[in-house]
């Protein structure tokens, strides 16, 4: 297939080519103006396009158990060392981004407060210094988009998206005090279910195209879905989660000794072949059975693995996306049998989480315009 470029050379038609190292001094040339598409016609899925860069946020730092006092000492020591090591202004090149207005001391104090709260409530904690800094830099509420104020009900607070989980990266967001109180201890699934039902009841649910996200294990499929949900409101369900809810947990809990659904779902990484076989058997003669179950209540199916299931269900989806982190993570050998060439879009996840989020936003604008 031929290769074409769009703005910043970030989207290319497949096969995806390894990007050249970015030039540090030369300005990028503006891309040619994209041909305007007709809104009266259903767009034909384009050839595979590559959206580069990113970081796999699935890998989390190892959790350590220390006291709040010890954490405080470590944080303040780190702040002092960082301030001493700051290079002189003469060595600093012209910055491309605005300097953060949040000081290291402010970040350290907030990190200590969150850690103490997690300790007092016996909740899991693994938030990093930079993660908390980003939360303090956000200007608007994660849930509503309302700008934060210095005080009052619209002031900043931190919330766990899923109240059943602890203070772990990916589960903590910045939101207003007002919405934090209204959300209370509702889980993410409960809120999602409530929204979908109320939207349908009032007849104003936004119509999204059906999306399928593919890729190797741990390459960032779920993270892409979470980012598209965060920025565009797209709902999603993974094949493993849906299968576990529908039948796998009930069938394996006695054999494997699972006491909870969460325990079963977490252990899936150790039994991929078993889950693959069970999903294949569930689909039976209707190879699209699980896919139909998922998209009946969600906009996106994450993590299909079987090529036969894919051929039976691919007509259900308007967009097929492949998440590729192959430059830093191995590709699967075994139960994952769908080739990259089947995707309409390829989004690369080989650098940082910030880059991956930027690419996800760009992709979302293409999908949901």
C-alpha positions as CSV (number, residue, x, y, z in Angstrom):
1,X,0.0,0.0,0.0
2,X,1.0,3.6,-0.6
3,X,2.0,6.0,2.2
4,X,0.4,9.4,2.7
5,X,1.0,12.1,5.4
6,X,-1.2,14.6,7.2
7,X,-0.3,17.3,9.7
8,X,2.9,16.8,11.7
9,X,3.4,13.5,9.8
10,X,1.4,11.8,12.7
11,X,-1.1,9.9,10.6
12,X,0.0,7.7,7.8
13,X,-1.6,5.1,5.7
14,X,-0.4,1.5,6.3
15,X,1.9,-0.3,6.2
16,X,3.2,1.8,9.0
17,X,6.8,2.9,8.6
18,X,9.2,3.5,11.4
19,X,9.2,7.3,11.9
20,X,12.4,9.2,11.2
21,X,14.1,10.9,14.2
22,X,12.6,14.4,14.7
23,X,14.7,17.3,13.7
24,X,15.5,19.6,16.6
25,X,16.0,22.9,14.6
26,X,14.1,22.7,11.4
27,X,10.5,23.8,11.4
28,X,7.9,21.4,10.2
29,X,6.2,22.0,6.8
30,X,2.5,22.5,7.0
31,X,0.5,19.6,5.6
32,X,-1.6,19.8,2.5
33,X,-5.3,20.7,3.3
34,X,-7.3,17.6,3.7
35,X,-10.1,17.0,1.2
36,X,-13.4,17.9,2.6
37,X,-15.7,14.9,3.1
38,X,-19.4,15.0,2.4
39,X,-21.6,14.9,5.6
40,X,-24.4,13.3,3.6
41,X,-22.6,10.1,2.9
42,X,-21.3,7.5,5.3
43,X,-17.5,7.7,5.1
44,X,-15.8,4.6,3.7
45,X,-13.2,3.4,6.3
46,X,-9.8,4.7,5.1
47,X,-6.7,2.5,4.7
48,X,-4.8,1.9,8.0
49,X,-3.5,5.1,9.4
50,X,-0.7,5.4,11.9
51,X,-0.9,7.7,14.9
52,X,2.5,7.7,16.5
53,X,4.1,7.9,19.9
54,X,2.8,7.1,23.4
55,X,3.5,5.2,26.7
56,X,1.9,2.0,28.0
57,X,0.4,3.2,31.3
58,X,-0.5,-0.4,32.4
59,X,2.9,-0.8,34.0
60,X,2.7,0.8,37.4
61,X,5.5,1.5,39.8
62,X,5.9,-1.0,42.6
63,X,4.0,0.0,45.7
64,X,5.9,0.6,48.9
65,X,4.5,0.8,52.4
66,X,6.0,3.6,54.5
67,X,4.7,6.0,57.1
68,X,3.4,9.4,56.3
69,X,6.3,10.9,58.3
70,X,8.9,9.0,56.3
71,X,7.2,9.9,53.1
72,X,7.2,13.6,54.1
73,X,10.9,13.5,54.8
74,X,11.7,11.8,51.5
75,X,9.5,14.3,49.6
76,X,11.1,17.4,51.2
77,X,14.6,16.0,50.7
78,X,13.8,15.3,47.0
79,X,12.5,18.9,46.6
80,X,15.6,20.3,48.2
81,X,17.9,18.2,46.0
82,X,16.0,19.1,42.9
83,X,16.2,22.9,43.7
84,X,19.9,22.6,44.3
85,X,20.4,20.7,41.0
86,X,18.5,23.2,38.9
87,X,20.8,24.3,36.0
88,X,21.6,28.1,35.6
89,X,19.5,30.1,33.2
90,X,22.4,30.4,30.8
91,X,22.4,26.6,30.2
92,X,18.6,26.5,29.5
93,X,17.5,26.6,25.9
94,X,14.3,28.4,24.9
95,X,11.5,26.3,26.2
96,X,8.7,25.0,23.9
97,X,6.2,24.8,26.8
98,X,5.2,27.1,29.6
99,X,6.9,26.5,32.9
100,X,4.6,24.9,35.5
101,X,3.3,27.3,38.1
102,X,3.0,24.5,40.6
103,X,6.0,24.3,43.0
104,X,7.7,21.1,44.1
105,X,6.7,21.9,47.7
106,X,3.1,22.2,46.8
107,X,3.2,18.8,45.0
108,X,5.0,17.2,47.9
109,X,2.5,18.5,50.4
110,X,-0.5,17.2,48.3
111,X,1.2,13.8,47.8
112,X,1.7,13.5,51.6
113,X,-1.9,14.4,52.3
114,X,-3.2,11.8,49.8
115,X,-0.9,9.2,51.1
116,X,-2.1,9.8,54.7
117,X,-5.7,9.6,53.6
118,X,-5.0,6.2,51.8
119,X,-3.2,4.9,55.0
120,X,-6.1,6.0,57.3
121,X,-8.7,4.3,55.0
122,X,-6.5,1.3,54.3
123,X,-6.6,1.9,50.6
124,X,-4.0,1.0,48.0
125,X,-1.6,3.8,47.1
126,X,1.0,4.2,44.2
127,X,0.7,7.8,43.0
128,X,4.0,9.3,41.8
129,X,5.3,12.8,42.1
130,X,4.8,13.8,38.4
131,X,1.3,12.3,38.4
132,X,0.2,14.5,41.3
133,X,1.8,17.5,39.7
134,X,-0.3,16.9,36.5
135,X,-3.5,16.7,38.6
136,X,-2.6,20.1,40.2
137,X,-1.9,21.6,36.8
138,X,-5.3,20.8,35.3
139,X,-7.5,23.9,35.0
140,X,-10.9,22.2,34.6
141,X,-12.9,19.4,36.2
142,X,-12.4,16.0,34.8
143,X,-16.1,15.1,34.8
144,X,-17.8,18.4,33.8
145,X,-15.1,20.6,32.2
146,X,-16.0,23.5,34.6
147,X,-13.0,25.7,35.4
148,X,-11.7,25.5,39.0
149,X,-12.0,28.4,41.4
150,X,-9.7,29.2,44.3
151,X,-12.3,28.2,46.9
152,X,-16.0,27.3,47.2
153,X,-17.9,24.4,45.6
154,X,-16.0,24.8,42.3
155,X,-12.5,24.5,43.9
156,X,-10.2,21.6,43.1
157,X,-10.5,18.2,44.8
158,X,-9.1,14.8,44.0
159,X,-11.5,11.9,43.3
160,X,-11.1,8.1,42.7
161,X,-13.0,7.3,39.5
162,X,-13.8,3.8,40.8
163,X,-14.5,4.0,44.5
164,X,-13.8,0.3,44.8
165,X,-10.1,0.9,44.0
166,X,-7.5,2.9,45.9
167,X,-5.3,5.9,45.1
168,X,-3.6,4.4,42.1
169,X,-2.5,6.0,38.9
170,X,-5.2,6.0,36.3
171,X,-8.0,6.0,39.0
172,X,-7.4,9.5,40.5
173,X,-8.6,12.6,38.8
174,X,-9.0,16.3,39.6
175,X,-12.6,17.5,39.9
176,X,-14.7,20.1,41.6
177,X,-15.7,19.7,45.3
178,X,-19.3,20.0,44.1
179,X,-19.2,17.1,41.7
180,X,-17.0,15.0,44.1
181,X,-19.8,15.2,46.7
182,X,-22.5,14.4,44.2
183,X,-20.6,11.4,42.9
184,X,-20.0,10.2,46.4
185,X,-19.1,6.5,46.5
186,X,-20.7,5.5,43.2
187,X,-18.5,3.2,41.1
188,X,-17.5,4.1,37.6
189,X,-19.8,1.3,36.3
190,X,-22.7,2.6,38.3
191,X,-22.3,6.1,37.0
192,X,-21.9,4.9,33.4
193,X,-25.0,2.7,33.7
194,X,-27.0,5.6,35.2
195,X,-25.9,8.0,32.5
196,X,-26.8,5.5,29.7
197,X,-30.2,4.8,31.1
198,X,-31.1,8.4,31.8
199,X,-29.9,9.5,28.3
200,X,-32.0,6.9,26.6
201,X,-35.0,7.8,28.8
202,X,-34.8,11.4,27.7
203,X,-33.9,10.5,24.1
204,X,-30.7,12.6,23.9
205,X,-28.0,9.9,24.0
206,X,-25.2,10.9,21.6
207,X,-24.8,8.5,18.7
208,X,-21.3,7.1,18.4
209,X,-19.9,5.0,15.6
210,X,-19.1,1.4,16.7
211,X,-15.4,1.0,17.3
212,X,-13.2,-2.1,17.7
213,X,-9.7,-1.7,19.4
214,X,-7.2,-4.5,18.7
215,X,-3.5,-5.1,19.7
216,X,-1.2,-7.3,21.6
217,X,-1.4,-7.8,25.3
218,X,-0.3,-4.8,27.4
219,X,0.2,-2.6,24.4
220,X,-2.3,0.0,25.7
221,X,-5.7,-1.0,24.3
222,X,-7.7,-0.3,27.5
223,X,-5.8,2.9,28.0
224,X,-6.8,4.2,24.6
225,X,-10.4,3.3,25.3
226,X,-10.2,5.2,28.6
227,X,-8.7,8.3,26.9
228,X,-11.5,8.3,24.3
229,X,-14.0,8.0,27.0
230,X,-12.4,10.8,29.0
231,X,-12.2,13.3,26.1
232,X,-15.2,12.2,23.9
233,X,-17.5,10.2,26.2
234,X,-17.2,7.0,24.2
235,X,-18.3,4.0,26.3
236,X,-16.5,0.7,26.0
237,X,-16.2,-2.9,27.3
238,X,-13.3,-5.3,27.0
239,X,-13.8,-8.8,25.7
240,X,-12.4,-10.2,28.9
241,X,-14.5,-8.1,31.2
242,X,-17.7,-8.8,29.3
243,X,-17.0,-12.6,29.1
244,X,-16.2,-12.7,32.8
245,X,-19.5,-11.0,33.7
246,X,-21.6,-13.1,31.4
247,X,-20.1,-16.6,32.0
248,X,-16.4,-17.1,32.8
249,X,-16.5,-16.1,36.5
250,X,-19.5,-18.5,37.2
251,X,-17.8,-21.3,35.4
252,X,-14.3,-20.9,36.9
253,X,-14.9,-19.7,40.4
254,X,-15.2,-23.2,42.0
255,X,-12.4,-24.7,39.8
256,X,-10.0,-21.9,40.4
257,X,-11.1,-21.0,44.0
258,X,-12.0,-17.4,43.2
259,X,-13.8,-15.6,46.0
260,X,-14.7,-12.5,44.0
261,X,-15.2,-11.4,40.4
262,X,-12.3,-9.0,40.7
263,X,-10.0,-11.9,41.7
264,X,-11.1,-13.9,38.7
265,X,-10.6,-11.0,36.3
266,X,-7.2,-10.1,37.6
267,X,-6.0,-13.7,37.2
268,X,-6.9,-13.8,33.5
269,X,-3.3,-12.8,32.6
270,X,-2.2,-16.3,33.9
271,X,-4.8,-18.2,31.9
272,X,-5.1,-16.5,28.5
273,X,-5.4,-19.8,26.6
274,X,-8.3,-20.9,28.9
275,X,-10.2,-17.6,28.4
276,X,-9.5,-17.7,24.7
277,X,-11.0,-21.2,24.4
278,X,-14.0,-20.4,26.6
279,X,-14.8,-17.3,24.5
280,X,-14.5,-19.3,21.3
281,X,-16.9,-21.9,22.7
282,X,-19.3,-19.2,23.9
283,X,-19.5,-17.8,20.3
284,X,-20.1,-21.2,18.9
285,X,-21.9,-21.1,15.5
286,X,-22.5,-17.3,15.8
287,X,-19.0,-16.0,15.8
288,X,-20.2,-12.5,16.5
289,X,-22.2,-13.4,19.6
290,X,-19.9,-11.8,22.2
291,X,-19.4,-8.8,20.0
292,X,-23.2,-8.3,19.7
293,X,-23.5,-8.5,23.5
294,X,-20.9,-5.8,24.0
295,X,-22.0,-3.3,21.4
296,X,-25.6,-3.6,22.5
297,X,-24.7,-1.5,25.6
298,X,-21.3,0.1,24.6
299,X,-19.8,2.1,21.8
300,X,-16.5,0.2,21.7
301,X,-15.3,-3.5,21.9
302,X,-11.8,-3.7,23.3
303,X,-9.5,-6.7,22.8
304,X,-11.0,-9.2,20.3
305,X,-8.4,-12.0,19.8
306,X,-9.8,-14.6,17.5
307,X,-9.6,-14.2,13.7
308,X,-12.7,-16.3,13.2
309,X,-14.6,-14.1,15.6
310,X,-13.2,-11.1,13.8
311,X,-14.4,-12.2,10.4
312,X,-17.8,-12.9,11.9
313,X,-18.2,-9.5,13.6
314,X,-16.1,-7.0,11.6
315,X,-19.1,-5.7,9.7
316,X,-20.6,-4.5,13.0
317,X,-17.8,-1.9,13.4
318,X,-17.3,1.4,11.5
319,X,-13.8,1.9,12.8
320,X,-11.1,-0.7,13.6
321,X,-8.0,0.5,15.5
322,X,-4.7,-1.2,16.3
323,X,-2.6,-0.1,19.3
324,X,1.1,-0.8,18.6
325,X,3.8,-0.7,21.2
326,X,6.1,-3.2,19.5
327,X,9.2,-1.0,19.7
328,X,9.3,-1.5,23.5
329,X,7.1,-4.6,24.2
330,X,7.0,-8.0,22.6
331,X,4.3,-9.2,20.3
332,X,2.1,-12.2,21.3
333,X,2.6,-15.7,20.0
334,X,-0.3,-18.1,20.4
335,X,-4.0,-17.2,21.0
336,X,-4.0,-13.8,19.4
337,X,-4.5,-14.4,15.7
338,X,-5.8,-11.1,14.2
339,X,-3.2,-9.4,11.9
340,X,-2.4,-5.7,12.1
341,X,-3.4,-5.3,8.4
342,X,-7.1,-5.6,9.3
343,X,-7.1,-2.2,11.1
344,X,-8.3,1.1,9.6
345,X,-6.1,3.0,12.0
346,X,-2.8,2.2,13.8
347,X,-1.9,4.3,16.8
348,X,1.7,3.9,18.1
349,X,2.3,3.8,21.8
350,X,6.1,3.7,22.1
351,X,7.0,6.9,24.1
352,X,5.2,8.8,26.8
353,X,1.7,8.7,28.2
354,X,1.4,12.5,27.4
355,X,2.2,11.8,23.8
356,X,-0.2,8.9,23.7
357,X,-3.0,11.0,25.1
358,X,-2.3,13.7,22.5
359,X,-2.5,11.1,19.7
360,X,-5.7,9.7,21.2
361,X,-7.3,13.1,21.1
362,X,-6.3,13.5,17.5
363,X,-7.7,10.1,16.7
364,X,-10.9,10.9,18.5
365,X,-11.4,14.0,16.4
366,X,-11.2,11.9,13.3
367,X,-13.6,9.2,14.6
368,X,-16.3,11.4,16.2
369,X,-16.2,14.6,14.1
